[in-house]
Amino acid sequence: MGHVRICQRQTAAAPYNNVKRGGWGHRSTIYASARATTDQMFRRFFARVSEFLSEVKAEIKKMSFPSRPETLASTGVVLILVLILSIFLSSMDHILVRLVKAVIG
């Protein structure tokens, strides 16, 4: 009979020091770095939001809005084009319905 080799697993954890070396590191180091990372993350987030809002405010100041006569003229053009297009589509629908009825019988 052959010899049976029994492999023992090492259960002792590797010793940690306060320096993080690619693994999870020391528990207190993890919590302290997570807390610092979270604080930094929130600071960066709010700094970016603040910068974005200040840029939006600056861009809004550069905008120019149309006067009342320009707005009324543009609205009139849109309404006339909608009316023309609806008449065209309605007439095309009426023609196509008659054509289909003639083909079907």
C-alpha positions, 0 to 999 in steps of 0.5 A: 500500500502507498503512503497517505500524505496528510496536508495540514492547512496553515490557519494562522493569519499572516502578521499585519503591521500598520502599513497597507501592503496590497491586502486588506491591511490592519483593521484600524487602518482600513476604518481610518482610511475609509473614513478619510476617503469618504470625507474627501469624496464628499468634499470633492463632490460638493466642490464639483457641484459648487463649481458646476452651479457657478458655471451655470450661473455665468452661462445664464448671464450670457443668454439673451431671450427673444423679445415679445414681438420675436416670440409672437412671430415665431409662434405664428410661423409654427402655428401656420406650419402645423396647420399646413402639415395637418391639412396635407396629412389629412388629405393624404390619409383620405386619398390612401383610404380611397385607394385601398378601398378601390383595390380591395373592392 
